[in-house]
Amino acid sequence: MATTGAKNGTDIYVAMDTTVPGTSYVQIGGQNSHSLTLNNSLIDITNKSSASFRELLPDEGTQSIDLTLDLTFNSEATFTSLRSIAGTKADAAFRINMTAGNLDFVGMVASFADTSPDGDKLTASVTIQSTGSFTWN
């Protein structure tokens, strides 16, 4: 997935499908921003013969995705769906739509924190963690 030049974050959004595998993704309504972290838990094989340099085992270790969404809900369906999968620890299919392609993965809601001030909008911060593999397409 080659990218050149600056990217506009407005063009990148997260969609979900409560059925796994995902077939009919719906954009999560009310996204203000999201943060995506691709994690690699690498395996350190440094030993006496490493000449005082760290050595890592190639092509091994655990990969995962952590996705945090900051939302101002503009859809009761989005709020209900995300809160429901958080409350039941169910997995769902997620897709991050980007100009140059998509990142698809199955994940679970690790945290769901909403804020509802008197006389103001309902907002939430939702963290999703991947389970299983992910694909770029």
Secondary structure, DSSP 8 states (H G I E B T S, - for coil): ----S---GGG-EEEEESSSS-SS-EE-TTEEEEEEEEEEE--B---GGGTTS--B-TT-SEEEEEEEEEEE---HHHHHHHHHHHHHT-EEEEEEEETTEEEEEEEEEEEEEEE--TTS--EEEEEEEEEEEEEE-
